[in-house]
């Protein structure tokens, strides 16, 4: 049992933290290789721990004993199981806390306690716990016996601090505090400031953003009812006395996270002369997002009035963000370090020379797009011996809100965050053109849309239209611009790249399309043929109007599609051909989806047909080519038609409400019933969308007819 | 499977043992307390997994080993003194010596009372104030070697006393 002297010496040195590295290594080796040495080590450690505990108990007055006594007493008194468990849990938590801090359970110092309804993160009010109140809940906390904290409804605080240095962190809402003087310190912390006291009555409230202040960060209101408090914020301290209030403004910090954007984000800036006369407007749209090294690189399209100008780039890294004409090739135009805070000064090499800049203040800036909490940055540049200065106001999550230069002022006039494409049941997106790389298919990731032409000298270009807006309110769509003289042009995607792709598992394809000329267009599917045979084509012609319309193509609706081998598709795309003369056209394409569920697709086609039949039967304007009516009469009939559409809409809305109500009965519906209802909900939603579109068109037609001159008597009447 | 009351009692009984084991791996009282707290809470949470027919000590030490290795994985600066193999060897040593631990500690209690006052004052500095040998040397204005020798002598005296007492007990039995 007695360790060998060399072991004893090594172990003693190790326990006294006096062992050298070589001695520690030697001890490690012996422990691993010699079980006797390991046993001696275990015994020595046990004795060491015993001595440590004994001396600590002497010093602390046996901090474990009161806890164990309390547990035993309650175990005897309370027999109900849940109560026993709760007490034991509280006791273990208390023991653990005591072992860590040895402060809470010292007999002379009371533990935190709560009165009233309260939600605590881990079940017990103790240091580190988060206390929440909801609507109409009031809680009173007593910390250290001398700090009475009234936690108001809808508030959240964290209990922190140590004996006689009590501290809470106010995350949300309001606390009213009453601190007995002479017992210890008390601090309320918020992100914006710290309120310290030694004895007084006061309240601290985090003011949530409201109304026009929606973009401003939270402010803190400190009210003192008795005594005085010390409010520390932004590196300065200020005493607030009895009867006074202090409003601490929120902090603005620009971080890399705050500068992150989504593809599809669109801004409009108004440019005006310094005296406020509007000159022009600039639209910007984020059209691409790429990871380059440690940076996220955003491609931003810009339009001056109606003319698209050169794209620029915004690079956001952990340590800064910068605008470039050409990323990686030139110096930036503007470059800001991150995180950016008030008071920071910095300089950078720009395309125009060395810029010296300083964040001069935090400021709420009101522009036509709203009110934003910004950092105001003053920059200075020397060009050919002349000093050029300008001020930029930059807001987290927004970017530049305002820029004032000697010869113009630019303000944010519109802000359009991207609208997510609506997911469609049973369908997968071949392209929605709203992704980080819009022309690249999310389904066939390596492939992108390309433009082709039959003969050189013509033109066929494909790009993302950043400013027109996509179908169904989404930000982007594909724009195909072409000029053809006696040849074909196309834009297409090859799903499998150089290999044919198997699309036979899909029941059909749908997409939205519109055109500048409103002339028909063709969707062409190309399938690889067996060796020795020519490739197979399926050309599907469909009408194109100047407004978005949804086209659905299936082997049932278009039998020509069924004649090619859909398991060997080489490409899918739009094509056009002009046999003679030149044709310049622009076609927009969006929301190209492949459908897996044939049933759903059939239902949608049926619903559309039905609507079309109703439209043909009821809409007077479609009674036949060449038949002319008096516009007033036509407007009357169209109004009647509009009323019919509205009458048709009403029961659908009722049905939709009923379905939503039933679906809201969570857990009460069998899965099959729930699925059926959801399917029906999707169908009705589509019908409503179609009716809405039809109503919109009819309203426009009525407006046109009411503005049109009356038709002469000679041209009307008998023919009709 | 054990109920939480049982676990609580076992935890209280084995507290010294678990702390000794954790402390043998981490020569830092604050961290030792941290790890012990984590172990205690895990034991509490996993009460339903404990097989009451098996000894509690090895199960608790296993959880302590996992906690320490997990902390080390998360933070490379976590001052774990030994490699996983050595920790395993020490855990086995604790298991081997555990049955006689109670008697040894009772003997230690007896022997501690018989230590000379000077040795007890030295141990108080070492354990009550949690000072290292170097810190004690600085505070008492003695050389490190002298302090180390004095500590070593005090421990040797305790060991010798415990050995004699246990031998006497065995003879008496």
Interface residues (C-beta under 8 A of the other chain):
Chain A: X1 X2 X3 X8 X9 X12 X13 X14 X15 X16 X17 X18 X24 X28 X31 X32 X35 X38 X39 X41 X42 X43 X44 X45 X46 X47 X48 X49 X50 X51 X52 X53 X54 X55 X56 X58 X59 X64 X68 X71 X75 X84 X85 X88 X89 X91 X92 X93 X95 X96 X97 X99 X100
Chain B: X4 X5 X8 X11 X12 X15 X16 X17 X19 X20 X21 X23 X24 X27 X29 X33 X34 X36 X37 X40 X41 X44 X81 X82 X83 X85 X86 X89 X90 X92 X93 X94 X96 X97 X101 X104 X105 X108 X112 X123 X124 X126 X127 X128 X130 X132 X133 X134 X144 X148 X151 X152 X155 X156 X158 X159 X160 X163 X166
